[in-house]
Amino acid sequence: MTQLKVPVSGPTGVGMELKGKKVLVVGLGKSGLAAALFLRQRGAQVTVSDMRSAAALAKEIPALLERGIMVESGGHGLLTFRRQDLIVVSPGVPLDTPELVQVKAFGLTVIGELELAAQFLKGKILAITGSNGKTTTTALTGEILAAAGIETQVGGNIGVPVVELIEKSTDSGWSVLEVSSFQLESTQSFHPQIAVILNITPDHLDRHGTFENYALAKERIFSTQTSSDWLVLNADNSRTAEAAMRSSAQVVWFSLHESVSHGAWIENGEVIFRADADSPIERILPLTAIPLKGAHNVENVLAAVCAARLAGAPANAVRKAIEDFRAVEHRLEYVTTDNGVEYYNDSKATNVDAAAKAIAAFPGCIHLILGGKDKNSNYGDLADLLRKRVKAVYTIGSAAAKIESQIRGIVPIIPCETLDRAVAAARKAARPGDIVLLSPACSSFDQFENYEHRGRVFKELVLDRTNAVTAETGRHGAKA
């Protein structure tokens, strides 16, 4: 079996001196809260500033005050920003926020939670980004490394803030991180030994302004890499493949459609890996052994194979972990079958490309729930798939009118406004053999806390009905 040379250089875990420094954390989401607590533990004088009211932050404020952390709520004060030695910005806070723009003009350092944490993490970093597939690929890669007996912890945009990984990081371990464009755009010295870009398709244009700005934010994942590091790229995605010419790292490819000189591809129904042009081919596993739906998940598997082999996992451990892997929550997650109709929760599909991949995973007969908060997307890009595979679209949220205007005449559209109405309407219309799919192509922030909240509500709506029918059958007996 080919032995790969794993990058040995990594973060020192020493980090910057924080004791006594005045640090402001902007945005009190999950990562902002974790950053504030970490900074305080390291001896910094910490203030947090959030646009939300004190009432909206009622759960967080007492715990912060108890630890000596000052809280500014209901807006940002310029004086608060200017009286700091360092500002740590949460991913959800745009870097063009007026107060941040002004203090950066004065020379004040502004970094994100990812940049902060990376300076203290010990060991090596394997970082994964992309417009779609990040969570699945990160979770799968982490499970492969763990199955191989490699010391591994998983975090980042996948749910565990990176600063919460610092305490358990070791010099010999790997931190497998899902990283978003919001996190990457504020990095400076973040240095993964293995970086993965799954794909780059239009997303978050409401935040980044243009597709090129968004793509360049993604490319920051390899901006500090050297020739001793690895960069895994999707050969089938043109904008992702372009990144190779701007990288100093050793590039490894994956492809659904063609063989590559070094990386992973499909051949005769099998996943193939080759470390480099001079190494023998490794047959990892047949496609039929992959337990995930959709061609996009085969791409995710190919990327995870590359990343895990580069990190030192042997081929047999890679194969076993893939065979045992199950879909992550809210990503083409099977919920139940009710009256012959299958229900799938793909709430994590927060852009058009993700929704397209979900629709393509089924042969047809789909009742599709679309909508939420628009991200300056073009829903007309779904036209061909809708025409071929979708029976009806049920629109929800603030993007509903825009969606209808861009797909009118292609497929029947049922305006529902809310998720509960959409589920009820789809259930009424669906027939045995049909699919009800929540794949919104939008963010969730108009009606829900986040995509996880939206997905949980969808599952509750579906399962409450299923449980009620089961209970009714149990009381009265099945019909003859």
C-alpha positions in Angstrom: 0.0 0.0 0.0 1.3 3.4 -0.9 2.5 5.4 2.1 1.8 9.1 1.8 4.0 11.8 3.3 1.8 13.6 5.8 2.7 17.3 6.3 4.6 17.7 9.6 4.6 21.4 10.0 1.7 22.8 12.0 0.5 25.5 14.3 2.6 26.0 17.4 -0.4 26.5 19.7 1.4 29.4 21.4 -0.8 32.2 20.1 -0.9 35.9 20.8 -0.5 37.4 24.3 -4.0 38.3 25.6 -3.5 38.9 29.3 -4.6 42.4 30.1 -5.5 43.3 26.5 -8.8 45.1 25.8 -10.7 43.0 23.3 -14.1 43.5 21.8 -16.1 40.6 20.4 -18.6 41.8 17.8 -21.7 39.5 17.4 -22.9 37.2 20.1 -23.7 34.0 18.1 -22.4 30.6 19.0 -18.8 31.4 17.9 -18.9 34.9 19.4 -19.9 33.6 22.8 -17.3 31.0 22.7 -14.6 33.5 21.7 -15.6 35.9 24.5 -15.4 33.2 27.1 -12.0 32.0 25.7 -10.6 35.5 25.7 -11.7 36.1 29.2 -10.2 32.8 30.4 -6.9 34.0 28.9 -6.9 37.1 30.9 -8.2 39.7 28.4 -10.6 42.5 29.4 -13.5 41.5 27.2 -16.5 43.5 25.9 -19.1 42.1 23.6 -21.3 44.2 21.3 -24.4 43.0 19.5 -27.2 44.7 17.5 -29.8 42.7 19.3 -31.7 44.0 22.4 -30.9 43.1 26.0 -34.2 41.2 26.0 -33.1 39.1 23.0 -29.8 38.3 24.7 -31.4 37.5 28.1 -30.0 33.9 28.1 -26.4 35.0 27.4 -25.9 38.2 29.4 -26.0 36.8 32.9 -23.3 34.2 32.2 -21.1 36.9 30.6 -21.5 39.4 33.4 -20.7 36.7 35.9 -17.3 36.2 34.2 -16.6 39.9 34.1 -17.4 40.4 30.5 -19.1 43.7 29.6 -22.1 43.7 27.3 -23.2 46.3 24.8 -26.6 45.5 23.3 -29.1 47.2 21.0 -26.4 48.6 18.6 -22.7 49.3 18.2 -21.1 52.3 19.7 -18.1 53.8 17.9 -16.3 54.7 21.1 -16.7 51.1 22.3 -14.9 50.0 19.1 -12.1 52.6 19.3 -11.2 51.8 22.9 -9.8 48.3 22.1 -6.5 46.6 21.5 -8.1 43.9 19.3 -11.5 43.2 17.8 -12.8 39.7 17.1 -15.7 39.6 14.7 -18.2 36.8 14.5 -18.8 35.2 11.1 -22.3 36.6 10.8 -21.1 40.2 11.1 -20.1 41.8 7.7 -16.6 43.3 7.6 -18.1 46.4 6.0 -20.1 47.3 9.1 -19.4 51.0 9.5 -17.8 50.8 12.9 -15.4 48.1 11.7 -14.5 50.1 8.6 -13.7 53.2 10.8 -11.5 51.4 13.4 -9.6 49.5 10.7 -8.8 52.9 9.1 -7.2 53.8 12.5 -5.0 50.7 12.3 -6.9 48.6 14.8 -6.5 44.8 14.2 -9.8 43.0 13.3 -9.8 39.2 13.1 -12.4 36.5 13.2 -12.9 33.6 15.6 -11.3 31.2 13.2 -8.1 33.3 13.0 -8.1 33.7 16.8 -8.5 30.0 17.4 -6.0 28.9 14.8 -3.2 30.7 16.6 -3.7 28.6 19.7 -4.6 25.2 18.2 -1.9 22.5 18.5 -1.2 19.9 15.9 -2.3 20.0 12.3 -5.3 21.5 10.5 -7.4 19.9 7.8 -9.8 22.5 6.5 -12.7 22.0 4.2 -14.7 24.7 2.4 -17.0 24.9 -0.6 -20.4 26.2 -1.6 -22.0 22.9 -0.9 -21.1 19.6 0.8 -18.9 21.0 3.5 -20.7 19.5 6.5 -21.0 16.0 5.0 -17.4 16.0 3.8 -16.1 17.3 7.1 -18.1 14.8 9.2 -17.0 11.9 6.9 -13.4 12.9 6.9 -13.4 13.1 10.7 -15.0 9.7 11.0 -12.4 8.2 8.6 -9.5 9.5 10.6 -11.0 8.4 13.9 -11.6 4.9 12.4 -8.0 4.8 11.4 -6.9 5.5 15.0 -5.7 9.0 14.2 -6.3 11.5 17.0 -9.0 13.8 15.6 -11.4 16.4 16.6 -14.0 18.1 14.3 -15.4 21.6 14.5 -15.8 25.0 12.9 -18.9 25.8 10.8 -20.2 22.3 11.4 -21.4 23.3 14.9 -18.5 23.4 17.4 -16.7 26.7 17.5 -13.0 26.3 16.7 -12.0 28.0 20.0 -13.7 25.2 21.8 -11.2 22.7 20.2 -8.1 24.5 21.6 -8.1 22.9 25.0 -8.1 19.3 23.7 -5.8 19.8 20.8 -2.4 18.0 20.9 0.8 18.3 19.0 0.1 14.9 17.3 -3.5 15.4 16.5 -5.6 16.7 13.6 -8.3 19.4 13.8 -10.8 18.8 11.0 -12.6 22.1 10.3 -15.5 23.1 8.2 -14.8 26.7 7.2 -17.2 29.2 5.5 -16.5 32.2 3.3 -17.6 34.3 6.3 -14.9 32.8 8.5 -12.2 32.8 5.8 -12.6 36.5 4.8 -11.2 37.7 8.1 -8.2 35.3 8.3 -4.6 36.4 8.1 -2.3 33.6 9.2 -4.7 30.7 9.2 -2.7 27.8 7.9 -4.2 24.4 7.1 -1.7 21.6 6.2 -4.5 20.1 4.1 -7.1 22.4 2.5 -10.1 21.2 0.5 -12.3 23.3 -1.8 -15.3 21.1 -2.8 -16.9 23.5 -5.3 -17.5 27.2 -5.8 -20.9 28.2 -7.1 -22.9 31.5 -6.5 -23.9 31.9 -2.9 -24.0 34.7 -0.3 -24.0 37.4 -3.0 -26.0 39.5 -0.6 -22.9 39.6 1.7 -20.0 39.4 -0.8 -21.5 41.6 -3.5 -20.1 39.6 -6.5 -19.4 36.0 -7.3 -15.7 36.8 -7.7 -15.5 38.4 -4.3 -17.1 35.3 -2.8 -14.8 33.0 -4.7 -11.7 34.9 -3.6 -12.9 34.6 0.0 -13.0 30.8 -0.4 -9.5 30.8 -1.8 -8.2 32.3 1.4 -8.2 28.8 2.7 -4.8 28.2 0.9 -3.3 31.7 1.0 -0.7 30.8 3.6 0.1 27.3 2.4 3.5 26.4 1.1 5.0 23.6 -1.1 4.9 21.2 1.9 1.1 21.5 2.2 -1.7 19.9 0.2 -4.7 21.4 -1.6 -7.5 19.2 -2.7 -9.6 20.6 -5.6 -12.6 19.6 -7.7 -11.5 19.1 -11.3 -15.1 19.2 -12.5 -15.9 22.7 -11.1 -14.2 25.3 -13.4 -14.0 28.1 -10.8 -12.5 25.7 -8.2 -10.0 24.2 -10.7 -8.8 27.8 -11.5 -7.5 28.1 -7.9 -4.7 25.6 -8.7 -2.7 28.3 -10.6 -2.8 30.6 -7.5 -1.7 28.0 -5.0 1.8 27.2 -3.7 0.7 23.9 -2.3 0.8 20.4 -3.9 -2.6 20.0 -5.7 -4.5 16.8 -5.5 -7.7 16.4 -7.7 -11.0 14.6 -7.5 -13.4 14.1 -10.4 -16.7 12.3 -11.1 -16.0 12.3 -14.9 -12.4 11.6 -15.6 -9.3 10.0 -14.2 -6.7 12.3 -12.7 -2.9 11.9 -12.4 -3.1 12.1 -8.6 -6.2 12.0 -6.5 -9.6 10.3 -6.6 -12.0 9.4 -9.4 -14.6 6.9 -10.6 -13.6 3.9 -12.8 -15.8 0.9 -13.7 -18.2 1.7 -10.8 -15.4 2.0 -8.2 -13.8 4.8 -6.2 -10.2 4.9 -7.2 -7.3 6.8 -5.5 -3.7 7.3 -6.6 -1.3 9.3 -4.5 0.8 10.5 -7.4 1.6 9.7 -11.0 4.2 7.1 -10.1 2.1 5.3 -7.4 -0.1 2.3 -8.0 -3.9 2.6 -8.2 -5.9 1.9 -5.0 -9.4 0.5 -5.4 -11.2 2.0 -2.4 -14.8 0.7 -2.7 -17.6 0.2 -5.2 -20.1 3.0 -5.7 -22.8 0.6 -4.5 -21.2 0.6 -1.1 -21.7 4.4 -0.6 -24.8 4.8 1.6 -25.5 8.4 0.6 -28.0 9.6 -2.1 -27.0 11.7 -5.1 -24.0 12.3 -7.3 -23.0 15.3 -5.2 -22.4 12.9 -2.3 -20.1 10.8 -4.5 -18.1 14.0 -5.0 -18.0 14.5 -1.2 -16.8 10.9 -0.8 -14.0 11.5 -3.4 -12.9 14.6 -1.6 -12.9 12.9 1.8 -10.9 10.0 0.4 -8.2 12.4 -0.8 -8.1 14.3 2.4 -8.1 11.3 4.6 -5.4 9.4 2.7 -3.2 12.6 2.7 -3.7 12.8 6.5 -2.4 9.2 6.9 -5.6 7.0 7.0 -5.0 3.6 5.3 -7.3 2.6 2.5 -9.0 -0.2 4.5 -10.0 2.3 7.2 -11.3 4.7 4.5 -13.4 2.0 3.0 -14.9 0.9 6.3 -15.7 4.4 7.5 -17.5 5.3 4.3 -19.6 2.1 4.3 -20.6 2.8 7.9 -21.4 6.6 7.4 -24.9 8.0 7.5 -26.2 11.3 6.2 -25.7 14.3 8.5 -28.8 15.9 9.9 -30.6 18.4 7.6 -28.7 17.2 4.5 -30.9 14.9 2.4 -32.0 13.4 5.6 -34.7 10.7 5.3 -37.4 11.5 7.8 -40.2 8.9 7.3 -42.6 7.3 4.8 -46.3 8.1 5.3 -49.0 6.6 3.2 -46.4 5.6 0.6 -44.9 9.1 0.4 -41.2 9.6 1.4 -40.2 12.8 3.3 -36.7 14.2 3.1 -35.2 17.1 5.1 -32.6 19.1 3.2 -32.8 22.3 5.2 -29.1 22.8 4.8 -29.6 23.5 1.1 -29.4 27.3 1.5 -28.5 28.1 -2.1 -29.7 27.3 -5.5 -26.9 24.9 -6.4 -27.5 22.8 -3.2 -31.2 22.6 -4.0 -30.3 21.5 -7.6 -28.2 18.7 -6.3 -30.9 17.5 -3.9 -33.5 17.5 -6.7 -31.1 15.6 -9.0 -30.8 12.9 -6.3 -34.3 11.7 -7.0 -35.7 10.4 -10.4 -38.9 12.5 -10.1 -42.3 12.8 -8.5 -41.0 15.5 -6.1 -43.2 18.0 -4.2 -40.6 20.6 -3.5 -40.7 23.2 -0.7 -38.7 26.3 -1.7 -38.1 29.7 0.0 -36.8 31.6 2.9 -34.6 34.6 2.9 -33.2 35.4 -0.5 -29.4 35.7 -1.0 -29.6 37.5 -4.4 -30.0 34.1 -6.1 -31.3 33.2 -9.5 -34.0 30.5 -9.1 -34.4 30.3 -12.8 -31.3 28.1 -12.8 -33.5 25.3 -11.5 -35.8 25.4 -14.5 -34.7 22.2 -16.3 -34.7 20.1 -13.1 -38.1 21.4 -12.1 -39.6 20.6 -15.5 -38.2 17.1 -15.5 -38.5 16.0 -11.8 -40.9 18.2 -9.8 -44.7 17.9 -9.7 -45.2 21.1 -7.7 -43.3 23.8 -5.8 -44.6 25.1 -2.5 -43.2 28.5 -1.7 -42.5 29.9 1.8 -40.8 32.9 3.3 -39.8 36.4 2.1 -38.3 35.1 -1.1 -41.6 33.5 -2.3 -42.6 36.3 -4.7 -39.2 36.4 -6.4 -39.1 32.6 -6.7 -42.5 32.6 -8.3 -41.6 35.3 -10.7 -38.5 33.4 -11.9 -40.1 29.9 -12.3 -43.6 30.8 -13.3 -45.0 28.6 -16.1 -42.4 25.8 -15.5 -44.2 23.9 -12.8 -47.4 24.4 -10.7 -46.6 26.8 -7.8 -48.6 26.8 -4.5 -47.9 29.9 -2.4 -47.9 28.8 1.3 -46.1 31.5 3.2 -45.2 29.3 6.1 -43.6 25.9 6.5 -46.5 24.3 8.3 -48.9 25.2 5.4 -46.4 23.9 2.9 -46.1 20.6 4.6 -49.9 20.3 4.8 -50.4 21.2 1.2 -47.7 18.8 -0.1 -49.1 16.0 2.1 -52.5 16.5 0.6 -51.3 16.5 -3.0 -48.7 13.7 -2.8 -49.5 10.2 -3.9 -47.9 6.9 -3.0 -44.4 6.8 -4.6 -44.0 10.6 -4.5 -41.3 12.5 -2.6 -41.9 15.5 -0.3 -38.6 17.4 -0.2 -37.6 20.4 1.9 -34.7 21.9 -0.1 -35.3 25.7 0.3 -32.4 27.2 -1.8 -32.6 30.1 0.7 -31.3 31.0 4.1 -33.7 30.5 7.0 -33.3 33.8 8.9 -36.7 35.3 7.9 -38.7 32.8 9.9 -36.3 30.6 11.8 -33.2 30.9 14.0 -31.0 29.0 11.5 -31.3 26.1 9.1 -31.1 23.6 11.9 -34.2 25.1 13.5 -36.0 25.0 10.1 -35.1 21.4 9.6 -36.2 20.4 13.1 -39.6 22.1 12.6 -40.0 20.3 9.3 -39.4 16.9 10.9 -41.7 17.7 13.8 -44.5 18.7 11.3 -44.0 15.5 9.3 -43.6 13.1 12.3 -46.5 14.6 14.3 -48.8 13.7 11.5 -47.2 10.2 11.1 -47.4 9.5 14.9 -51.0 10.7 15.0 -52.0 8.3 12.2 -50.1 5.5 13.9 -51.9 6.2 17.2 -55.2 6.3 15.4 -54.6 3.0 13.7 -53.5 1.5 17.0 -56.7 2.5 18.7 -59.2 1.5 16.0 -57.3 -1.2 14.1 -56.3 -1.2 10.5 -59.0 -1.0 7.9 -59.9 -4.3 6.2 
